[in-house]
């Protein structure tokens, strides 16, 4: 959350994600997509992120950051669905 750019955040945290992926023998593709999804969620909620600053500038002072966050349904639903996927994921046997 210290980096206000998705790509840079993913590049910086990629080594940590790779280490966790290797330690727990996870699927590389699922680890990468999970990292991407949660980077999107956190970047969309940062008050100094480019997405939030752009939307607030379009609102011309008619919307506060709190108003924006409470109406960010996409990010909320994305967080819930990604979390549920992690919790209820089934193992697929290789054939």
C-alpha positions in Angstrom: 0.0 0.0 0.0 3.0 2.3 0.1 3.2 2.3 -3.7 0.4 4.1 -5.6 0.8 2.2 -8.8 -0.4 -1.4 -9.4 2.5 -2.4 -11.7 5.2 -1.2 -9.4 3.5 -2.7 -6.4 3.3 -6.1 -8.1 7.0 -5.9 -9.3 8.2 -5.0 -5.8 6.1 -7.6 -4.0 6.6 -10.3 -6.6 9.7 -11.8 -4.9 7.8 -12.1 -1.6 4.9 -13.7 -3.4 7.2 -16.1 -5.2 8.8 -17.1 -1.9 5.4 -17.8 -0.3 4.3 -19.6 -3.4 7.4 -21.9 -3.3 7.2 -22.5 0.5 3.6 -23.7 0.3 3.8 -25.4 -3.1 1.0 -23.2 -4.6 0.0 -22.9 -8.2 2.0 -20.1 -9.9 -0.9 -18.8 -12.0 -3.2 -18.6 -9.0 -0.6 -16.8 -6.9 0.0 -14.3 -9.7 -3.7 -13.6 -10.2 -4.4 -13.3 -6.5 -1.5 -10.8 -6.2 -2.9 -8.8 -9.1 -6.5 -8.8 -7.7 -5.5 -7.7 -4.2 -3.1 -5.1 -5.7 -6.1 -3.7 -7.6 -8.3 -3.6 -4.5 -5.7 -1.9 -2.3 -4.7 0.6 -5.0 -8.4 1.4 -5.6 -8.8 2.3 -2.0 -5.7 4.5 -1.5 -6.7 8.1 -1.0 -3.6 9.3 -2.9 -3.9 6.7 -5.7 -4.3 7.9 -9.3 -7.7 6.4 -9.7 -9.1 8.0 -6.6 -7.5 11.4 -7.3 -8.9 11.4 -10.9 -12.5 10.5 -9.8 -12.4 13.1 -7.1 -11.2 15.8 -9.5 -14.1 15.0 -11.8 -16.5 15.4 -8.9 -15.4 19.1 -8.5 -15.6 19.0 -4.7 -19.1 17.5 -4.7 -17.8 14.1 -3.3 -15.4 13.3 -0.5 -13.0 10.4 -0.3 -15.3 8.7 2.3 -18.3 9.0 -0.1 -16.2 7.5 -2.9 -15.1 4.5 -0.8 -18.5 3.8 0.6 -19.8 3.6 -3.0 -16.9 1.6 -4.4 -19.1 -1.5 -5.0 -16.7 -3.1 -7.5 -13.8 -3.1 -5.1 -16.0 -4.4 -2.2 -17.4 -7.2 -4.4 -14.0 -8.0 -5.8 -12.6 -8.3 -2.3 -15.5 -10.6 -1.1 -15.4 -12.8 -4.2 -11.6 -13.2 -4.1 -11.6 -13.9 -0.4 -14.4 -16.5 -0.8 -12.5 -18.1 -3.6 -9.4 -18.5 -1.4 -11.4 -19.9 1.5 -13.5 -22.3 -0.5 -11.1 -23.3 -3.3 -11.1 -27.0 -4.1 -8.0 -28.8 -5.1 -8.0 -30.0 -8.7 -6.3 -33.3 -9.3 -4.0 -33.6 -12.2 -5.2 -36.1 -14.8 
